[in-house]
Amino acid sequence: MTNIETAQRALLLMRAQRRVADAHNRLRLREPGTTVRFPDGSVGCRSTPEYDEAFDRWEAAKAKLMRLYRETVVASDLPGDLVREVLLARVAHAGAKAWCKGIAAIPGAPDLDPDRVKAEVSALRARERERVSEALRVAMMLEDEEAAHRRGQGPAN
């Protein structure tokens, strides 16, 4: 990827993140209208068409964002926060064990321990770590290069 392509992809991802946040805010605004108190004193949720529509939009925006993350090519100049989100999306989509197995099938790729990958993903998700380790970043770059090679597009970078 060139610097311009990376910047365009980063902008696309940021816009998709904003759409997810906006959809979640619309959903949160409609939550008070769905809460009801029953005669026995318990509290429940009554679905409304507006709430259902807001929920569906939020789910669709999240699904599109996750697809964009999975399709993002990890280049050396991709910002660290986006690399983190791409890793989280790829591992969540395939599972740590399957993702590590796919990486191991690439010639010259590092051997990744699924338990270590799970631990790092958990730390990234909990914000205990800010940056993806260099080994996982390289593994994602090799994965993208292999995918581009299979499609006949040459190297990804």
N, C-alpha and C positions, 0 to 999 in steps of 0.2 A: 504494500500500500504506500502511496505517496503521502506526503504531509497534508496535501489538500484532501485526498480521499479520507484520511484519518480524521481530519477536522470535520468533514461533512458527516462521517459516520457518528462522530461524537455528538454533533449537533442533532442528528436524527434521534440518537438515543436519549439525549437530554429532553427533547420535545416529547418523546414517548413517556419518559419518566414524569414529565409535567402533566400529561394527559391522565396518567394513573393517579397522580396526586389530586388533580381536579375532580376526577370521577369519585375518588374516595371521599373528598370533601362534600360532594353532592349527596353521597350516601349517608354521611354522618349528619347532614342537615335534615334528612328525612327520618332519621331514627326516632326522634321524640314523638312523631306522629304515629308510630307503630306500637308504642308501649301502652299497655292497658292494665288496669288493676281490676282483678276479678272480685266478685262478691265475698269470697273467702279470705281476701286480703293478699293473695299471691299476685305477683306481677308476671305478665306474659307479653308476647309479641304478636301483634295482628298485622298481617301482611297487607300492604296497600299497593295499588298499581304503580304509583310513583316510586315507592320504595323498591319494588321488584325491577322496574326499569333502571333505576340508579344502580342496583346491585348487578344487573346484567351488563350494564355499561362498564362498571368497574372490573368485573371478571374478564370482559372482552379486552379492555385496555391492558390488564395484567398479562393476559395470554399473548397479546401482540408484542408487548415489551419483552417477554421471555423468549419469544421466537426471534426477535431482533438480536437479543443478547447471544443466543446460540449461533446465529448466522454471522456474527461479527468476527472478522479476521483479526487475530491478535498480532498486531505489528509492534515493532520495537518502540515506536513513538506514541502508542495508545496510552492515554492517561491511566494511572494506577487504579483509580476508583472504578473505571470502566472495566479494566482487566479483572478486578475483583468480582464485579457483577457478572461478567462473562463466565468466569470459572464457576461461580455459584449456580448459574443457569445450566451450564453443561453437565455438572455433576448431579444436579437435581433432576435433570431430564433423563440421564442414562443410569444414574446410580454410581457410586464411587468404584465399586468392584468392576462393573462393566466398562466404565470410562478408563480405568487403569489398564484393563485387559486390551482395550483398543489402542492405547498409547504404546503398550508393550509390543504390539504387532507391527509397529512402525520401525523399520531398520534404523539403528543408531539412536533410538529413543531411550531415555533413562528408565530403569525399572522403578516403578512407583509402588509403594506399599499402600493398599487401600485403607488400612487403619490410620496411617499417617495423613493420607489425603482427607479422610473423614474428620480427623482432629483439626486439620488446618481449615477446612471449610466451616466447621463449627466455630472456631475462633474468629474467622472472618465474619461469619453471620452475626456473632455476638459482639462484634466490634472490639474484641480483645486484641486483634491484629488489624493493622491498616493496609499492609502491603502483602501481595501474593509472593510466595517464595520464588526465587529465580528458577528453581527446578520445575515448578509447575508452570511458570510463564513460558519457559523454553518448551515444555511438553505441549502446551497449547499451540505455540508457534509451529512446532513440528507437525502437529495434528492438522493445522490449516494448510501447511505446505503439502502434506500427503493428500489431503482432500483436493487441493488445486491440481496436483499431479494426476490424480485419478480422473478428474474432469478434463484434463488435457490443457490446462491454462498456464502451466509453468509455475514457478515459485510465487508464493503469495505476497512476498515483500518486494 
